[in-house]
Amino acid sequence: MYDPRVTTPDGMTAEQAINRIEAAGHPRPQDRRLHARGAVYEAKFVPSGRIAHLTSAAHLTTETSAVVRFSNGSPQYDADDRARGIRGMAVKFLDGEGNGVHDLVAANFRVFPSSTPEGFVELVEALSATGEAGLKEKLAGGGKLAGFLFQHKESHAGIKAFVSRRAPASFATTRYDGLHAFHFTGAEGTRTAFRYRLVPQLGEADLDADTTKLERGFLLPDLDRRLEGGPVSFTLVVQLGEPGDPTHDPSIAWPEHRPLLPAGEIRIERLSPESADWERQVFDPTRITHGVELSDDTVLAFRPLAYSVSAERRLS
């Protein structure tokens, strides 16, 4: 039996995974191996009161300080924001002393693109194999990405839906999904499976076809300009699972008719003066606190192992 603290079910170690991601993406030594370019913003979470009966987590039921990192998902620090690709939003809830107590890590993908850590690394390799070509062009061109899709049927729907959209017009007008399942635990011993998403209160908007007037790295300056006019807000929405909904496989979406509850508002206020220091921190989806439990998702279990290797290398 594999040990989730050491390897994946197929025997891949975190060090091997990061070695392969580095070989595919060639990130700068000081950067995250994925989501290289980003910035961290000060925020506040204002609860709705709608999930207080589900969880004893104090930070989800009372007003809480937080920091939020927005990022381009590429391993390249100078990646083109005008191109289709992953965008990330990660939230770190803080205690009274400014320490992280619970992280939400989300991306503009509706489901995780693989059911296994190995499959995800293979996808990174496939996407990097054709250089600067966009996702849609890579699919049309076949090659390594076509081979990946042949081997990973579970990835078809998610990738097809993703490439049907243009690149996001703004970090502030993008929906981000947490992808993995978790469990709320209540004061009376209740246990409820859930997934989360971060829904922009400004609505969703993608780029127009003509992007010639935009700078290559326009997303962070765009967000900074928006914040000059006031806070930018997202609704933290939790989707509640029902018996039979899989919690072990992040590549399978739950039916959209499952209950959706607004847990509260994440109100982004300003670029953090300590953004550079926060950039050194890890935003880890397995960082949870009392009132929230991890699921049986092996991809989720492997992520902190890979993050640890990446952090050790980029911070050394």
Beta strands, then each sheet from edge to edge (+ up, - down):
strand 1: 37-47
strand 2: 64-72
strand 3: 87-94
strand 4: 100-107
strand 5: 176-177
strand 6: 182-185
strand 7: 191-200
strand 8: 232-240
strand 9: 260-271
strand 10: 292-294
sheet 1: 4+ 3- 2+ 1- 9+ 8- 7+ 5-
sheet 2: 4+ 3- 2+ 1- 9+ 8- 7+ 6- 10+
end
